[in-house]
Amino acid sequence: MDDLSAAQYKSLIRQGSDVVSIVAEDGTVRYQSPNSPHIKGWERDELVGENILDYIHPDDRIHVAEEFYALVDADGHIEKQIEFRFETKNSGWIWLEVTGTAPGPEIPIDGYITTSRDISDRKEREQELRATKRELEQSNEKLEQFAYVASHDLQEPLRMIGSYIELLEADLDGELDDDTQEYMAFAAKGADRMQAMIDGLLQYSRVQTDGNPFETVDTDAVLDDMLQDLKLKIAESGVEIDRETLPTVTADRAQLGQVFQNLVKNAIEHGDENTVVEIRATERDGETEFTVADNGPGIPADRQDDIFDVFDKGGDSDGTGIGLAVCQQVIERHGGDIWVESTVGDGTTFHFTIPDKE
């Protein structure tokens, strides 16, 4: 660049897409490149001699002035970039992205160089994205509140149903025929199942809002606690757990344990006494991948895309159909991915990743 002639510099300025200006210490425009009308709407000679701060939106003017005078006070070469609203001649306000340069004594320019580009379209898209984000946040908050309130409101009627069934069984002990006893057993089981579904919905609705801060987590210890909680269920099912040493990650300890528990319970519910559940982990750049695999019946290919949906139980399972949906919510909160690989008759492997975090 040092070898360019003055004519070549002028050619670059004329052909550039950005508007180049030279501004004096007091903000007076000394030079405008010829493409000024295409962006700022003013002819170049209409701005020369004017104070550029007079054309900046009042809400942005103080901040722009502070940044500009920081250039003026700079010792040697310095650059600053700023975004602000600029008044055009006929089109109202546009957003400009301006890079200001204090050239320093080695460049013989009497003033401060600025290059401006119109970013109004980008600002409009950003505003639309912010509005959409706010709407989604409000919608999610309302859904979470609805799930929480609805679930709590359903708790008491279910407790009442269960209590009255127990009272009826106690009062009519020995007087009920086999069919009636079976019907009451169905009713009690239905109430219990509904209670489990409500509890699952509460867990699902709270994943994003009631999670704990991320911390350094000993995954081995988390798995120990989870297996202890499922000790009776594992013993009753006859399922064998084959685990390896797991690494430390940065996560919500309680939610990570919830993921392991839901995946192991899923294998137990769909397996039998010959089922083996293998729990493994692989560390690589940027993340840790965990796998929970079993040699159970497998999942048909046409159902594998649906298993993370709420209330998708899969087959004849007695589960609520919420556990895997909770797993997906938790892993997404951690910034990871969860997916399944399965072949009917040849078992199922769930994979999930936890990204590395400082």
C-alpha positions as CSV (number, residue, x, y, z in Angstrom):
1,M,0.0,0.0,0.0
2,D,2.9,2.4,0.7
3,D,3.9,2.2,-3.0
4,L,0.5,3.4,-4.3
5,S,0.3,6.8,-5.9
6,A,-2.1,9.5,-4.9
7,A,-4.1,8.8,-8.1
8,Q,-4.4,5.1,-7.2
9,Y,-5.6,6.0,-3.7
10,K,-8.3,8.2,-5.2
11,S,-9.3,5.5,-7.6
12,L,-9.7,3.0,-4.7
13,I,-11.9,5.5,-2.8
14,R,-14.1,6.2,-5.8
15,Q,-14.6,2.5,-6.6
16,G,-15.1,1.4,-3.0
17,S,-18.6,0.4,-1.7
18,D,-18.1,2.3,1.6
19,V,-18.2,6.0,2.0
20,V,-14.9,7.5,2.9
21,S,-14.8,10.8,4.9
22,I,-12.1,13.0,6.4
23,V,-13.4,14.8,9.5
24,A,-11.6,17.6,11.4
25,E,-11.1,17.7,15.2
26,D,-14.3,19.6,15.7
27,G,-16.4,17.2,13.7
28,T,-16.4,19.3,10.5
29,V,-16.5,17.2,7.3
30,R,-13.5,18.1,5.1
31,Y,-13.9,15.4,2.4
32,Q,-16.6,13.0,1.2
33,S,-16.0,10.2,-1.4
34,P,-18.0,10.4,-4.6
35,N,-20.3,7.5,-3.6
36,S,-21.8,9.5,-0.7
37,P,-25.3,9.9,-2.3
38,H,-25.7,6.1,-2.7
39,I,-25.5,5.6,1.1
40,K,-26.0,8.8,3.0
41,G,-28.4,10.4,0.5
42,W,-26.4,13.7,0.5
43,E,-24.3,15.0,-2.3
44,R,-20.7,15.1,-1.3
45,D,-20.5,18.9,-1.4
46,E,-23.7,19.2,0.8
47,L,-21.9,17.5,3.7
48,V,-18.4,19.1,3.3
49,G,-18.2,21.9,5.8
50,E,-21.0,20.6,8.0
51,N,-20.5,19.1,11.4
52,I,-21.1,15.4,11.1
53,L,-22.5,15.2,14.7
54,D,-25.5,17.3,13.6
55,Y,-26.7,14.5,11.4
56,I,-26.6,11.8,14.1
57,H,-29.7,10.7,15.9
58,P,-30.0,12.6,19.2
59,D,-30.1,9.3,21.2
60,D,-26.8,8.2,19.7
61,R,-25.0,11.6,19.5
62,I,-23.4,11.6,23.0
63,H,-22.0,8.1,22.6
64,V,-20.7,8.9,19.1
65,A,-19.1,12.1,20.2
66,E,-17.3,10.3,23.1
67,E,-15.9,7.7,20.6
68,F,-14.9,10.4,18.1
69,Y,-13.0,12.5,20.7
70,A,-11.3,9.4,21.9
71,L,-9.9,9.3,18.4
72,V,-8.9,12.9,18.6
73,D,-7.1,12.4,21.9
74,A,-5.3,9.2,20.7
75,D,-1.5,9.1,20.5
76,G,-0.6,7.6,17.1
77,H,-2.6,5.2,15.0
78,I,-5.9,3.9,16.4
79,E,-9.2,2.5,15.0
80,K,-12.7,2.5,16.5
81,Q,-15.9,1.0,15.2
82,I,-19.3,2.2,16.1
83,E,-22.9,1.8,14.9
84,F,-25.4,4.7,15.0
85,R,-28.4,6.2,13.2
86,F,-27.7,8.8,10.6
87,E,-30.1,11.3,9.0
88,T,-30.3,11.0,5.2
89,K,-31.6,13.7,2.9
90,N,-34.8,12.0,1.8
91,S,-35.0,8.6,3.4
92,G,-35.1,9.5,7.1
93,W,-32.8,7.6,9.5
94,I,-30.5,4.8,8.4
95,W,-28.1,2.7,10.5
96,L,-24.4,3.1,9.7
97,E,-21.5,1.1,10.7
98,V,-18.5,3.5,10.9
99,T,-14.9,2.7,11.3
100,G,-12.9,5.8,12.5
101,T,-9.2,6.0,12.2
102,A,-6.7,8.3,13.7
103,P,-3.9,7.9,11.1
104,G,-1.0,9.0,13.2
105,P,1.9,11.2,12.2
106,E,3.2,8.7,9.6
107,I,0.2,9.4,7.3
108,P,0.0,13.0,6.2
109,I,-3.7,13.5,6.4
110,D,-5.2,16.6,8.1
111,G,-8.1,15.0,9.9
112,Y,-9.6,11.6,10.9
113,I,-10.6,9.0,8.3
114,T,-14.0,7.3,8.6
115,T,-15.5,4.6,6.4
116,S,-19.3,4.2,6.5
117,R,-21.6,1.4,5.3
118,D,-25.3,1.1,5.5
119,I,-26.4,-1.7,7.9
120,S,-30.1,-0.9,8.1
121,D,-31.2,-4.3,6.7
122,R,-29.0,-6.1,9.3
123,K,-30.4,-4.0,12.1
124,E,-33.9,-4.7,11.0
125,R,-33.2,-8.4,11.0
126,E,-31.6,-8.2,14.4
127,Q,-34.7,-6.3,15.7
128,E,-37.0,-9.0,14.2
129,L,-34.9,-11.7,15.8
130,R,-35.0,-10.0,19.2
131,A,-38.8,-9.6,18.9
132,T,-39.2,-13.3,18.0
133,K,-36.9,-14.3,20.9
134,R,-39.0,-12.3,23.3
135,E,-42.2,-13.8,22.0
136,L,-40.7,-17.3,22.3
137,E,-39.5,-16.6,25.8
138,Q,-42.9,-15.3,26.8
139,S,-44.6,-18.3,25.2
140,N,-42.3,-20.8,26.9
141,E,-42.8,-19.1,30.2
142,K,-46.6,-19.3,29.8
143,L,-46.3,-23.0,28.8
144,E,-44.1,-23.7,31.8
145,Q,-46.6,-21.9,34.1
146,F,-49.5,-23.8,32.6
147,A,-47.8,-27.2,33.0
148,Y,-46.8,-26.3,36.6
149,V,-50.3,-25.1,37.6
150,A,-52.2,-27.8,35.8
151,S,-50.0,-30.5,37.2
152,H,-50.5,-29.2,40.8
153,D,-54.2,-28.8,40.3
154,L,-54.4,-32.4,39.2
155,Q,-52.5,-33.8,42.2
156,E,-55.3,-33.4,44.8
157,P,-58.1,-35.1,42.7
158,L,-55.7,-38.1,42.1
159,R,-54.9,-38.4,45.7
160,M,-58.6,-38.3,46.5
161,I,-59.3,-41.1,44.0
162,G,-56.5,-43.3,45.4
163,S,-57.7,-42.7,48.9
164,Y,-61.3,-43.6,48.2
165,I,-60.3,-46.7,46.4
166,E,-58.3,-47.8,49.4
167,L,-61.3,-47.0,51.7
168,L,-63.7,-49.0,49.5
169,E,-61.3,-52.0,49.4
170,A,-61.0,-51.8,53.2
171,D,-64.8,-51.4,53.9
172,L,-65.8,-54.1,51.4
173,D,-63.0,-56.6,52.2
174,G,-64.3,-60.1,51.3
175,E,-67.5,-58.8,49.8
176,L,-66.2,-58.0,46.3
177,D,-66.4,-60.5,43.5
178,D,-63.4,-61.1,41.3
179,D,-64.6,-58.8,38.5
180,T,-65.1,-55.9,40.9
181,Q,-61.8,-56.4,42.5
182,E,-60.2,-56.4,39.1
183,Y,-62.0,-53.2,38.1
184,M,-60.8,-51.5,41.3
185,A,-57.3,-52.6,40.7
186,F,-57.5,-51.1,37.2
187,A,-58.7,-47.8,38.7
188,A,-56.0,-47.7,41.3
189,K,-53.4,-48.5,38.7
190,G,-54.7,-45.8,36.4
191,A,-54.5,-43.2,39.2
192,D,-51.0,-44.3,40.0
193,R,-50.1,-44.0,36.3
194,M,-51.6,-40.6,36.1
195,Q,-49.7,-39.5,39.1
196,A,-46.5,-40.7,37.5
197,M,-47.3,-38.8,34.3
198,I,-48.0,-35.6,36.3
199,D,-44.7,-35.9,38.1
200,G,-43.0,-36.5,34.7
201,L,-44.6,-33.3,33.3
202,L,-43.4,-31.3,36.3
203,Q,-39.9,-32.6,35.7
204,Y,-40.1,-31.7,32.0
205,S,-41.5,-28.2,32.6
206,R,-38.7,-27.4,35.1
207,V,-35.7,-28.5,33.1
208,Q,-34.9,-25.1,31.8
209,T,-36.2,-22.9,34.6
210,D,-35.2,-24.8,37.8
211,G,-31.9,-26.2,36.8
212,N,-28.8,-25.8,39.0
213,P,-25.7,-23.9,37.9
214,F,-23.1,-25.9,36.0
215,E,-20.2,-27.2,38.0
216,T,-17.4,-29.7,37.8
217,V,-19.1,-33.0,38.2
218,D,-17.5,-36.4,38.9
219,T,-19.7,-38.5,36.6
220,D,-18.6,-41.7,38.3
221,A,-20.0,-40.5,41.6
222,V,-23.2,-39.4,39.8
223,L,-23.6,-42.9,38.3
224,D,-22.9,-44.5,41.7
225,D,-25.7,-42.5,43.3
226,M,-28.1,-43.3,40.4
227,L,-27.4,-47.1,40.6
228,Q,-27.9,-47.0,44.3
229,D,-31.4,-45.4,43.8
230,L,-32.3,-48.1,41.3
231,K,-30.7,-50.9,43.2
232,L,-34.0,-52.6,44.0
233,K,-35.4,-52.2,40.5
234,I,-32.2,-53.6,39.0
235,A,-32.3,-56.6,41.4
236,E,-35.9,-57.3,40.7
237,S,-35.4,-57.1,36.9
238,G,-32.3,-59.3,36.8
239,V,-30.6,-56.7,34.5
240,E,-26.8,-56.6,34.6
241,I,-25.0,-53.3,34.6
242,D,-21.6,-53.2,32.9
243,R,-19.9,-49.8,33.5
244,E,-16.5,-48.3,33.0
245,T,-14.8,-45.4,34.7
246,L,-16.4,-42.1,33.6
247,P,-14.7,-38.7,33.2
248,T,-15.3,-35.4,34.9
249,V,-17.5,-32.9,33.1
250,T,-19.0,-29.5,33.6
251,A,-22.8,-30.0,34.1
252,D,-25.8,-29.8,36.3
253,R,-25.1,-32.7,38.6
254,A,-28.8,-33.5,39.4
255,Q,-29.9,-33.3,35.8
256,L,-27.0,-35.4,34.6
257,G,-28.0,-38.1,37.1
258,Q,-31.6,-37.8,35.8
259,V,-30.4,-38.5,32.3
260,F,-28.5,-41.7,33.3
261,Q,-31.5,-42.8,35.5
262,N,-34.0,-42.3,32.7
263,L,-31.9,-44.2,30.1
264,V,-31.2,-47.1,32.5
265,K,-34.8,-47.3,33.5
266,N,-35.8,-47.3,29.8
267,A,-33.5,-50.3,29.2
268,I,-34.9,-52.2,32.2
269,E,-38.5,-51.5,31.2
270,H,-38.0,-52.8,27.7
271,G,-35.6,-55.7,28.6
272,D,-35.7,-58.9,30.6
273,E,-33.5,-60.9,33.0
274,N,-31.0,-61.4,30.1
275,T,-30.5,-57.7,29.5
276,V,-27.0,-56.2,29.9
277,V,-26.7,-52.4,30.1
278,E,-23.3,-51.0,29.2
279,I,-22.3,-47.5,30.2
280,R,-19.3,-45.9,28.4
281,A,-17.7,-42.5,27.8
282,T,-15.3,-41.2,25.1
283,E,-13.5,-37.9,25.5
284,R,-12.5,-35.9,22.5
285,D,-11.8,-32.3,21.6
286,G,-14.5,-30.0,22.8
287,E,-16.9,-32.6,24.3
288,T,-17.5,-35.9,26.1
289,E,-19.7,-38.5,24.4
290,F,-21.6,-40.9,26.7
291,T,-23.3,-44.1,25.6
292,V,-25.9,-46.2,27.4
293,A,-26.3,-49.5,25.4
294,D,-28.4,-52.6,26.0
295,N,-29.0,-55.9,24.2
296,G,-32.8,-55.7,24.4
297,P,-35.4,-55.9,21.8
298,G,-34.4,-52.8,19.9
299,I,-36.5,-50.0,18.4
300,P,-38.1,-50.2,14.9
301,A,-36.5,-47.8,12.4
302,D,-39.8,-46.0,11.8
303,R,-40.2,-45.1,15.5
304,Q,-36.7,-43.9,16.2
305,D,-37.5,-40.3,15.3
306,D,-40.4,-40.2,17.7
307,I,-39.0,-41.6,20.9
308,F,-38.0,-38.3,22.3
309,D,-41.5,-36.9,22.0
310,V,-43.6,-36.4,25.2
311,F,-45.8,-39.3,26.0
312,D,-44.2,-41.6,23.4
313,K,-43.8,-44.7,25.5
314,G,-42.6,-47.2,22.9
315,G,-44.3,-50.6,22.8
316,D,-45.9,-52.1,25.8
317,S,-43.8,-50.3,28.4
318,D,-45.3,-49.3,31.7
319,G,-43.4,-46.0,31.6
320,T,-45.0,-42.6,31.2
321,G,-43.4,-41.7,27.9
322,I,-41.8,-38.5,29.4
323,G,-38.4,-39.8,30.5
324,L,-36.6,-39.6,27.1
325,A,-38.2,-36.2,26.4
326,V,-36.7,-35.0,29.7
327,C,-33.3,-36.4,28.7
328,Q,-33.5,-34.4,25.4
329,Q,-34.4,-31.2,27.3
330,V,-31.5,-31.7,29.8
331,I,-28.9,-32.3,27.1
332,E,-30.1,-29.4,25.0
333,R,-29.8,-27.2,28.1
334,H,-26.2,-28.3,28.3
335,G,-25.6,-27.5,24.7
336,G,-25.1,-31.1,23.7
337,D,-26.9,-33.6,21.4
338,I,-28.7,-36.9,22.1
339,W,-29.6,-39.6,19.6
340,V,-30.4,-43.3,19.3
341,E,-29.0,-46.1,17.2
342,S,-31.0,-49.3,17.3
343,T,-31.7,-52.5,15.3
344,V,-34.7,-54.7,16.1
345,G,-33.5,-57.8,17.9
346,D,-30.0,-56.4,18.3
347,G,-30.3,-53.9,21.1
348,T,-30.3,-50.1,21.5
349,T,-27.6,-47.5,22.1
350,F,-28.3,-44.0,23.3
351,H,-25.6,-41.4,22.7
352,F,-25.4,-38.0,24.3
353,T,-22.7,-35.4,24.4
354,I,-21.7,-32.8,27.1
355,P,-19.6,-30.0,25.6
356,D,-16.5,-28.9,27.5
357,K,-16.9,-25.6,29.4
358,E,-14.6,-23.5,31.4
